[in-house]
Amino acid sequence: MLLTSSTIIEFVKRECNPGLALMGFFYFDFRDGSKQSRRNLLTSLLFQLAAESDLCYDVLYRLYMTYAMGTRLPSNSALTKCLTDILRLPQQPTTYIILDALDECPNIPTARDEVLDLLEELVGLNLSNLRICVTSRPEADIKAVLEPLTSLHVSIHDQRGQMQDIIDYINAFVHSDRRMRRWRLEDKQLVIDTLSAKADGM
């Protein structure tokens, strides 16, 4: 089975539905500027958590009022404090934060560093009810920060099962797509081989 962050999110949702957990997730995307920064990550997590819990909503509402009912923009540090205040609320159920494709956050001064700094801060809270899951390609800067923080890390980059799932998916798509039916068999195989090689385990 190809384990993706979407699979993990669906699994956690089953815990959230009866009120046994809270969850916020964020998909980084190098094609979308709104999915590449600490600020956008923070605002997304805050809105998701506030939508699931009255206590979380109250904390976010206080931030909203502090900044003139949304007419002034809070700083990143104010957004971070709001999130940490939510995570520290007493008697909160387990809270899951799931971040997908961190490597797609640009590796330029500040952008990815700010997200990695946030993860260090959240782990540093030492909250027993906080669970953080991050998926990423094994970029050197990401590994350098995250590996010392993790209690569990799984590499699926070079595993044969992962690669076989990718090859099977590409193969099924190529042979079922209406537009490819007229292609020569060798052209289809070239597409399968090229995409499988360039997938790099993702």
C-alpha positions in Angstrom: 0.0 0.0 0.0 1.3 3.5 -0.9 1.2 5.4 2.4 0.6 9.1 1.9 -0.1 12.0 4.1 -3.7 11.9 2.8 -4.0 8.3 4.1 -2.7 9.5 7.5 -5.1 12.4 7.5 -8.1 10.1 6.8 -6.9 7.7 9.6 -6.7 10.6 12.1 -10.1 12.0 11.0 -11.7 8.8 12.4 -10.3 9.8 15.8 -11.4 13.4 15.4 -15.1 12.6 14.5 -16.1 11.4 18.0 -14.1 14.2 19.6 -11.1 12.1 20.6 -8.6 14.3 18.8 -8.0 17.5 17.0 -6.1 17.9 13.7 -4.6 20.5 11.5 -2.8 19.7 8.2 -1.0 21.7 5.6 0.2 20.8 2.1 3.3 22.6 0.9 3.3 23.2 -2.8 6.2 24.7 -4.9 3.6 25.8 -7.5 1.5 27.8 -5.1 2.9 30.8 -3.3 0.2 30.6 -0.6 1.5 27.2 0.4 5.1 28.0 1.0 5.5 30.0 4.2 5.3 29.9 8.0 2.6 32.5 8.0 0.3 30.6 5.7 1.0 27.4 7.7 0.1 29.1 11.0 -3.1 30.8 9.7 -4.3 27.5 8.2 -3.6 25.5 11.4 -5.3 28.1 13.5 -8.5 28.2 11.4 -8.7 24.4 11.3 -8.3 24.0 15.1 -10.7 26.8 15.9 -13.3 25.3 13.6 -13.1 22.0 15.6 -13.1 23.3 19.2 -14.9 26.1 21.0 -11.9 26.5 23.3 -9.5 26.9 20.4 -12.0 29.3 18.8 -12.0 31.5 21.9 -8.2 31.8 21.8 -8.2 32.7 18.1 -11.1 35.2 18.7 -9.0 37.0 21.4 -6.2 37.4 18.8 -8.8 38.7 16.3 -10.0 41.3 18.8 -6.5 42.3 19.8 -5.8 43.2 16.2 -8.8 45.5 15.8 -11.2 42.8 14.6 -9.0 41.8 11.8 -8.3 45.3 10.5 -4.6 44.9 11.4 -2.5 41.9 10.6 -0.9 40.0 13.4 2.8 39.3 13.3 4.2 35.8 12.8 5.2 35.8 16.5 1.6 36.7 17.5 0.3 33.9 15.3 2.8 31.5 16.8 1.8 32.5 20.3 -1.8 32.0 19.5 -1.1 28.4 18.2 1.0 27.6 21.3 -1.7 29.0 23.6 -4.2 26.6 21.8 -1.9 23.6 22.1 -1.4 24.4 25.9 -5.1 24.5 26.7 -5.9 22.2 29.6 -7.8 19.0 29.0 -7.4 19.2 25.2 -7.6 15.9 23.4 -4.6 14.7 21.4 -3.8 17.2 18.7 -2.2 16.1 15.4 -0.3 18.5 13.1 0.4 16.9 9.7 2.7 18.7 7.2 3.1 17.3 3.7 6.0 17.9 1.3 8.0 20.2 3.5 10.7 20.0 0.8 8.4 22.0 -1.5 8.8 25.0 0.8 11.5 27.1 -0.9 15.0 26.6 0.3 15.7 30.3 0.3 16.7 32.6 3.2 14.0 32.5 5.8 11.1 30.6 4.0 12.0 27.0 4.9 14.2 28.1 7.8 11.1 29.8 9.4 9.0 26.6 9.1 11.8 24.5 10.5 12.2 27.0 13.4 8.5 26.7 14.1 8.7 22.9 14.2 11.6 23.1 16.7 9.5 25.5 18.8 6.5 23.1 18.8 8.5 20.1 19.7 10.3 22.1 22.4 6.9 22.7 24.1 7.2 19.0 25.3 3.4 18.6 25.2 2.3 15.0 25.9 -0.9 15.4 23.8 0.8 16.9 20.6 1.7 14.6 17.7 3.5 16.1 14.7 3.9 14.2 11.4 6.1 15.7 8.6 6.6 14.2 5.1 9.5 15.4 2.9 12.2 14.3 0.6 15.4 13.9 2.5 16.9 17.3 1.9 20.1 18.0 3.9 18.8 21.1 5.7 15.5 19.4 6.7 17.2 16.2 7.9 19.7 18.3 10.0 16.9 19.9 11.9 14.2 17.2 12.1 16.3 14.1 12.8 17.3 15.2 16.3 13.7 16.1 17.1 12.0 12.9 16.0 11.1 9.9 18.1 10.3 8.0 14.9 11.3 8.5 11.4 10.6 6.3 8.4 12.4 6.4 5.1 10.4 5.1 2.2 12.7 6.6 -0.4 14.6 3.5 -1.5 12.2 0.8 -0.4 11.2 -1.6 -3.2 7.6 -1.7 -2.1 7.2 2.0 -2.4 8.8 2.0 -5.9 6.7 -0.9 -7.0 3.5 0.9 -5.9 4.5 3.9 -8.0 5.4 1.7 -11.0 2.0 -0.1 -10.7 0.1 3.1 -10.5 1.8 4.6 -13.6 1.4 1.3 -15.5 -2.3 1.2 -14.7 -2.8 4.8 -15.7 -0.9 4.5 -19.0 -2.8 1.4 -20.0 -6.3 2.8 -19.0 -6.0 6.4 -20.3 -8.2 6.8 -23.4 -5.8 9.2 -25.1 -2.9 6.7 -24.8 -4.8 3.8 -26.3 -3.4 4.5 -29.8 0.1 4.8 -28.6 2.7 2.2 -29.7 3.5 -0.3 -26.9 7.2 0.9 -26.9 6.1 4.5 -26.4 3.9 3.5 -23.4 6.8 1.6 -21.9 9.1 4.6 -22.4 6.6 6.8 -20.4 6.4 4.2 -17.6 10.1 3.8 -17.4 10.8 7.6 -17.5 8.2 8.5 -14.9 9.1 5.7 -12.6 12.8 6.7 -12.7 12.0 10.4 -12.1 9.5 9.8 -9.3 12.3 9.4 -6.8 10.2 7.5 -4.4 7.4 10.1 -4.3 
